[in-house]
Amino acid sequence: MTKKTLPRSAVMAAAACALVLPLIGPAPAAGADTPTRAGDTGVYVVHLLRTDATPEAVRAAAERLVADAGGQLRRTYHAALQGFSVTLTEAQVGAYLKDTRVGSVTRDRAYRVAGALDTRPHRGRVAPWGLDRLDQRDLPLDGTYTAPNAAPNVPVYVVDTGVRGSHEELRGRVTAAYDAIRDRAGGWATDCHGHGTATASLVAGARTGVAKQARIASVRALGCDGTGRLEHLVSAVDWISAHAPKPALASLGFSGEPGSVLDLQLYEMADQGIAYTAPAGNGDADGQPIDACDATPGRQTTALTVSATDQADRRMAAANTGSCVHLFAPGAGIPVASGLGDRYYTRLSGTSASAAQVAGVAATYLHEHPDTSATDLDAALARAATPDRVQDPGADTRNLLAYVGPTDAATGRGPAPADRTGAAEARTGQR
């Protein structure tokens, strides 16, 4: 069940082949992204070949191509890959695909948050059972949370719906880094949906978070309805690649259709020294689990892909499985900060909750090992994880439950629960 890392050339070739398929495949069902009809226009993301990775070079190349083949230039991308978004007709798409300067053309598409929020937020705190599970090897839970450190000042880039920076869980530790929807850096840390506030609180919340002193850099790429466009997500990854000091850590809160330029871009981002956690995804439209290798970003060889468990260590029914899953983490009814008020809380279920908590685990590791590469971070968390605890992990899925407690330097495994000590301890309360 070892997942092989493909050579860069193979990854690029596979991605390029996949990118053309949405343009020539069968029409999707009503309500999905509808193919462009002759004469209609649509938004596409174009991957440029043989272009220097500077804003000036990419813009010049994009403007030349648009002048030659038509279309209306929208945005340019230079850091993780070189390309641009453009409005095209179907005839113009054909011209782009024949141009030797073009690696791929991907029709814009939607991605969604990879978790469901409870619709009944409340004031007052709830015992964070997920933290309790992450710091011990076996059930039953003991009502405490102990971590090796609180990851003070470790930055985590949260790519989601935004973050309510004024919430008591996160106040003073959130920066509105970039709004990919408006293509604007800075501003207020806000969240009109709630999912981003929830995942950020699992990474770094004062009570709900794994890494209680980590800093959140909010990169808003999903809108108030919990969906985000490919054009915006590519902007988000491009901005992180250009601005994050390396090595860095990102937490992705979305999932969607595979086979886009985003796959290649994420591969390049990790190759530049930015590790990232990704939700495995929460099944198909009928709630049935699918192979995590069939969803982006969980399918990436460079992603630290996480699936979800419940309080009995069972895999959640809809949580995706397969060889692309690296770890499991709690994901059922996890207490989180609510985006509706500074002292409101709710619950989040799904693999985005699991991935966010593993981002917190990764932050605690990076605090002690700040120069760790994305590949070595992945290996370290797998080495520390607890094996064979997840019930029904799924076919061809590694049975590893994420672990954040103190570890033995020689074995990488933690002591028995009764012996746990650490620098960051808090009562989680009674369940």
N, C-alpha and C positions, 0 to 999 in steps of 0.2 A: 504493500500500500504506500510505498515511498513515492512522493510526487517528484518527478524529474524536472529539473530546470532546463529548459530548452536553450540552445544557443541563440544569441541575439538575432542572427540572420534568419533562423527558423521562425522565431516569434514574429519578426517583421513580415515575413512572407505569408504566414498564416493569417495575420491580422489584415494584411492588404487584400487577400482573397475574400475574407469574410466581409470586408467593407462594401464590396460591390454587390453582394447578394441581396441586400434590401432593395436595391434599385431594379432588379430584374425578377424578383421572386413573386409569388402569388399575392393578390391583394388581401390585406388583413380584414378582419371582421369590422363591421360598422362600429364607430366609436374609437377605433384604434387609429394609429398614424396612417392616413390614407395616402397611397402613392400619388405622385404628381401626374396629372393628365397633360396631354399635349396642349401647349398654350398657357397652362397654369404656371404659377411660380411657387417655389418653396425655398426653405432655408437649408443649406448644406454646409458641411465642414470639409474643407479641402486640405489634404496633407501634401505639402510640397517636398520635392526631392532636391538634394544638392543645393541647399540654401543655408547660408551662415546663420547661426543662432543669435542674431541680434535683432532688436525691434526694427531698425532701419532697413536691414537687408530683407527681412520678411515682408515689410510693407512695400518695398520697391518691387519685389518679386510678385506679390499679390496684385499690385496695381498694373504691372505689365500683363499678367495673365488675364485679368479682367478686361483690359483694353483690347486684348487679342481675341478672347473667347466670349466676352459679354458677361453680364451679371451686375449686381450691385454689391460692392464690398461692405461688410458689416464690421467684423472684428479681425484682428490678427493675433497670432500666438507664436511665441518664439522660444520659450525656455525648455519645456519638456519635449516638444517637437515643434517643427516649423509648419505653419499653416494659417488658414483664415476661414472665417465664415462668410457666406455670400448668398444672396438671393438669386436663384437661377430658374429658367424654364427647363422643361424636359429636354428640348433640343440642345440647350447650352450644357446640360449635364453630360450629354453624349460627347460634345466637343471637349469638355474637360477630361473625360475618361480616356480620350485618345491622345491627349497632350503628354509628351514625354517628361514634362516638368512636374507632373502630378503623380503622387503615389497612390492616392485613394480619394474617393468622394463619398461621404456618408450623409444620408438624409437626416435632418434633425429629428429627434425622438424624445419621448418622455421617460423619466426615471422617477421612482417614488420612494418616500421614506420606508425604511425596512422594519418598522415597528408600529404598534397600535397603542395609542394613549387611552387610558380610562377617561370616559367623558364626565366623570364626577370628581373634579378637583376638590380638595378640602384644606382647611387650615390645620396646622399641627403636623407633627412628624410621625412617620411610620417606621417600624423596625426594618432596616435594610437587610433582609435575609440573604441577598446575593453576596454581600460583603462577608457575612458570617460563613458562607459556604466556601468562598474563595480562599480563606486563610486556614482551612483545615483539610486534612486528607479524607476523613470519613464522617458520615452521619452518625449520631444525631448532632445537630447544631448546638453550640455551647453558649450562644448569646454574647460573644465578644468578637471584635475584629482587631487583628494585630498585623501590621505590615512592617517590612524592614525599614521603611522610611516613608515620608509623605511627599516625596518628589518636589521639594521646594524649588520654585522658579523654573521647573522644566516646562517648556512651552509645548502645547498640543494644539494642532490646527484642526478645528472641528468643522468639517464640510457638511452643512446641514441647512436648516431653515432659519438660521440665526440663533442668537443666544440672548436671553434676558439677563444682562449683566448686573442689574440691580437686585437680583434675587439674593436672599440671605445666604444661600448655599455658596454663591460664587462672587459676591460683592467684593470689588477691589482687585479681582484676578482675571477679569475678562477684557479683552481688547477687540473692538470691531475692526478686524484687519482688512477685510475686503468684502464688498457686495458684488458678486458676479452677475447678478440679475441687472443691476444698474451700472455695472462696470465702473465702480467707484471705490477707492480706498478710504478707510477711516469712517467716521460718523459715529452714531450712537449704537450701542450693543442692544438690539431689540430682536424680538421673535414674534411674528404674527401667527404662527402655527402652534408651536410648543414642543415639537419633536427635538429641535436643536438644543433647547434649554434642558430637556430631559437627558439627552445623551451627554451633554457637557457636565451635568451634575453627577452622572455616573463615572465620568473620568475623574473629576476634581472637586465634587461637592464637599463642603465642610463636614457633612454627616452622611450623605448618600454616596460619596465618591470614594474610589479606590486610592487615588493619589491626592490627598486632601490639601496639599499646598501647591499643586501644579498650576500653571497659568494657561488660560484658554485664549487662543486666537480664533475668533469667529470668522469663518469664511462662508458667507451666505450664498448658496447656490440653488436652494429649493424654495419655492414660493409659499404663500399663505395657504394654499390648498395641499401642501405636502408634495408637490411634484416639481421637477426641475427639467429643463431642456438640455440636450446634449451641448448646445452652443454655450450655455452658461457653466456647465460642469467642466468643459474643456478650459474655459476662462479661469475657473477656480484652481484647477490643477496647474495651469500655466503660471498663475500668480504665486502660488506656493513655491513652485520650482524656482521662480525668479527671485523671491524675497526671503524665503526661510533660510536661516543659517544652517549649514550642514555639519553633522547629521541632524535630522529633524524627525518629528513624529506627527502623523496625521490620523484622524479618526473619521472614517467615511460613514455616513448614516443612511445611504440610499442603496437601491438595487434595481436592476432592470434588464432589458434585453441585451444579449451579448453581441459581439461582432461589430463594434464601432471603432472609430479612431481613438476613443477614450481608452480602449484596452491597450493600445500601443503607447499612448501618452502615460498611463500609469506605470507601465513597464519602464519607460525612460525616467520617470520621476524617481522610482526606487533605485535605478541604476546611478542616479546622481546623489544618492545618500539620504533619501527621505523614506523612512519606513511608514507603513500605514496598515491599520486594521480595517477589515471589511466584513460586513454582514454576509453570511452564507445565503441569506434569502429565506423567504417564508412560504415556499410552495407556489403552486400554480393558481389560476383563478378559482379553482374548486377547493383550494386549501390542502391539496395533496403535495407532499414534498417532491422536489425534483433534484436532479444532480446539480450541486452547487457550481460545477464546471459549466453549466448552461446559463449562468447569470453573471452580469457585470455589476460590481467589481470583484465578486467572490471567486471568479474563475481564474484570476491572475496568478501566475506562478510566483510573482513577487509580493502578493498580498498575504497578510496574516489573517486568514479567513476563519471566522468564528461562527459556530452553530450554537443552538440554545437548549438548555435543560430546565426542568421544573424542580420543585422543592424535594422531590423524591429521587432526583438524579436520573429521571427519564428524559430522553430527548423529546422536546415539544413536538406535537403531532405534525405540524406543518413545516418544521425546521428542515432546511435542505441538508442533504447528505453527500457522500462521495469523496473521491480522493483529493478534491480541492479544499476540503475542510481540514484545517490545521489543529484547531482546539474547540472544545465546548466551554461554555460559561453559562451561569444562570441567566434566564431570559423570560421567565413567566411571572408576571405581576410584580415587577421590580419597582420599589418606591423611588420616585424621582421628583425633582423640582418641577413645578408647573410654570408655564409661561404666562399664566393669567394673573399672577400677583406675586409680590416679593416674599410672601410668607405662605404661599399655597403649594400643596404637594399633590401628586397623583401617582399613577402606576403606568409603567411601560412594559409591553410584552412584545417579544420578537427578537430576531437575531441582531438588530441594531443595538438593543440593550446589552447583549452579550459582547458584541464587538467593542462597544464603548468601555465596558469594564476591563476588557483585555488591553485597551489603550492605556487605561490607568495602571494596569500591571506593568506594561511596557515602560511607562514613565518612571515607575519606581526603580526598574532595572537601569534605565538610562541615567538616573541620578547618580548611581554608583559607577556606571560604565558609560560615560558620556560620548565616547568615540566609537561606540558599537555600530557596525554596519547593519543595514536592513536584513541581510542574510543571517548574520550572527545573532541578531536580536530574535529572529524567528526560531533559530536553533536553541537559544538560551531558554525561551519560554516553553518550548516543547520539552526540553530536558528537565525543567522544574515541574512540569505538569504532573498530575496524578493519573496513572494509567488504570484502565479497566474499571472505572466507576460508573460510566454512563450506560443506562439500560437502553437496549435497542438503538445503538448509534447509527445503524444503517449500513448497507452493503458497501464494502470498500472504503469505510470511513475510520480514520484513526480514533481510537477511544482514549482521548486525553482530555482531562478536565483541568482548566486553568488553575494555577495556584500562585498565591502572592505572599504566603507566610515566610518566615525565616527559613533559610536553606542551609544545609550542610555544605561547606566549601568543597569537600571531596566528592560527594555524590550528587550534589545539586538537588537533593530531596530534603524536605523538611522533617523536623522531629515529630514525635507523637503529639497529638493535640494537648495533652496534659503538660507538656514541657514547653509550650510556646511562650516566647518572650519577644519583645521588639520595641522599636523606638516610637511607633505610632499606634496607640491602642485606644479603643473607645468601646463603651458598652453599646450594643445594638438594641437593647430593650427586649421585652418579652413578646413572644408571638402568641 
